[in-house]
Amino acid sequence: MLQKIASYYNNFMHLIYPHFCEGCGNDAIEKNHLLCATCLAELPETGFTLIPENTIEKMFYGRLPIANATASFYFTKDSLIQHLLHQLKYKSNQEVGIYLGKLLGTQIQQSNRFNEIDVIIPLPLNPKRQFKRGYNQAALIAEGIALVLNKPIVQDAVIRNVFTQTQTINNRVHRLANIDGAFALNSTHAITNKHVLLVDDIITTGATLEACGAIILEQNCKALSIAAVAYTA
């Protein structure tokens, strides 16, 4: 009886406050989900979380000694992933960040390659850019991951002290020049002798993660892994 009442109540609330899929606009969507089952199934998963020596890990060969790396989905123009990340970064849709973080966290949880993670660090934004945007999108993704993995987030270990230009159209050489000296250690006790998971929204050349990861490794952390929502092939 109580179950029927709850079902009637949920159906009534859905009529009063309809909830639509971010992908197709369908209202046949589960509570606390942003995508319907169809759109979720169509997201282009990379499978990297389950694959040792995957494309992202090879990207960092000779550049940064990482334990493991992954990205959940392939990023392409005019895709659902682009739409979701655009909503997150430029339309103040913070719920998208946590949702994508949960999807990424679930993939990580289902893999045994990330079992040694101790703490999660979101790639920091420069304070000016964060003030302008109102939040750090990588921190929201990290929050979603933390909800799944039940691991602490460390926000103050590394700071971004240079207001860099947007990296969207830069190649790796220009990106490295653009972020030279951009990161600095701030509070180190929380990452010493810990396996750190460094989180970002999208990986293109990996230059920004390389610069931040190098700073983290200077503090004698046990190991460094990398995770992002999307990868630009």
N, C-alpha and C positions, 0 to 999 in steps of 0.2 A: 504493500500500500504506500509506504513512504517513498519507495523507488518510483512509483507511478506519479506521485505528487511532485517529486523532484524533476521528473521528466517533463511534466506539464509546465512547471515553473520555468525550466530552461527554454522550452519552446516559446513560452510567452515572452520571456526576456529577449529572445532572439528576434521576435517580431517587433518589439519596442526599440531595441538597440541592435539592428542588424550588423553582422560582422562579415566583411567581404574579403575574398582572397586578394592578396597584393598582386598576384599574377594575372588572373583572368577576370576578377570581379565577381566570381561565383559566390553565393552566400551559403552553399553547402560545405561548410568548413567547421572543423572542430574548434571548441573553445580553447583559447590560449595558443592557437596556431595562426600563422600569417598566410600560409599557403594551403590550398586545397590538396587533396591526395594526388590529383592528376598533375598539378604543377610541381609538387614536390618530387614526384617520380620522374619528371622530365628534366630536373636539374642535372647538368652534365658532371657527374662525379668523376674525380680523377683516379680514385682508388689508391692514391699515394700512401695513405695511412698504413696500409697493409703491405706495402712493397718496400723492402730494403733497397738502398741505392737507387731510389727513384729519381726522376728528372730534377726535382728541387735539390735533393741532396747532392747530386752531381754538379749542380750549379755552383755550390760552395766549395767544391774540391779545390785545394790550394789557396783558398781565400779565407776560410773560417773553419776551424775544427769543431764541427757539430756532431752530436750523437745521432739525432734523427730530425727529419723535416717532413712537413706535409702541407697540402692545401686541399680543401674539400672539393672545390669545383673549378672547372675551366672558365675563364673569363673571355667573352667575345662581345663585340659591339652589338648593340640593339638586342641584347639577350635579357632574360629575366634576372640573371645575376647582376648585370650592369644596372638594371632598373633598381634592384634592391640596394646595391651599394650607393647609387645616386640618392635614393631616399634617405639612406643613413648619413651620408656625408654632407648633403646640400639641402635637404628638405626637413631636417630636424626630427626625423623619424627614428628616435632612439630605440624603440621597441624592435626594430629590424636588427640592430646590432646584437641585442641579447638573444634574439631568435636564431640568427646565424651562428652565434657563439655556441648555442646549445646543439645545433646540428654538427658543428665541428667537434665539440666536446664528446658527443655520442660516437662519432667515428673514432676519435682517439681512444675512448673507453673500450671500444670493441677490438682494438688492436693491442697486442701485448708488447709492442715496441716502445710504448711511452709509459710503462708502468712505474718507472723510477722518478717521474716528475715530482719535485717537492714544492715549487712555487711557480707562479705565473706572473710574468712582467709584460704589460702592454707597451708597445712602442710609444714612447712619449711624444707629445706635441710641444712645440714651442708655446710658452704661456700666452703670447699675443694671439697666435692662431686659435688656441683653445678658448681664449676669452671671446674671440670673434664668433667662433662656432658654438660655444656654450658647453662643449663636452669633447672628450677624446673618443673617436669612434673605435679605436683599438681597445680602449678600456671597457667599452660596452661589450665587445666581442669576448674579451677576457672574462667579464662577469658571467656571460652565458656559459663559457667553458668551465668556470669555477663551480657553477651550480650543478654541473654534471659530474665533474671529477672530485668535487669537495676538496679543492686545494686552495690555499691562500693566494691572494693577489698582492703583489708588492708594487706600489705606485711611485715610491720616492727613491728607489735605488739608483735610477739613472734619470738625469734631466736633459732636456734639449735646450741648449742655451744660445742657439743661432736661429734667427728667423730666415729659413731657406725659402727659395722660390719653389713653386709647385714642381713636382717631379714627373708629372704625367707625360710630358713630351720629350724628356731627356733620355739619352742613351746612357749606358753604364758609366762611361768615362766622364760625361758631364755630371751625372748624378754624384759620383765620388768626389768630384771637385766642388760640387754644390754643398755637400754635407761635411766637408773636411772640418773637423773640430766641432761638429754640431752637438755631440753628446759628451756628457761628463758624469763621473760617479758622484753621487750625493750621499746616500745612506747605504752602507755596505753590509751591516751585520746580518741582514735578513737573507742575503744570498751567498755568504761565505759557506763553502762546503755543501751547497745545495745544487740539485739538478734544476736548472731554470728552463722554463718554457717561455720563449719570447714570441709575442703575438702581434700580428698586423692584419689589416683588412685584405690587401692584395699584394702579391709578389710579381714584379716585372723583371727587373735586372737583379734584384736582391741587394743592391748597393746600400740602401738605407739600413736594412737589417744587418748587413755586414759591418757597417760602421758602429751600430749600437751593440751588436754582439761582441765585437772586439773589446769594447769598453767593459762589458760585463765579465768577459773572460779574464780581464786584468785583475779581478778581485778574487781569484782563486775559488771560483765556483766549481762544484764537482763536475758538472757537464752542462752543455747548452743544447737545447733543441728549439726548433722553430715551427710555428704553425700559423697558417693564414686561411681566410675564407676562400680566396680565389687565387688562381695562377694564370697569368697571361702567357699563353703558349707562343 
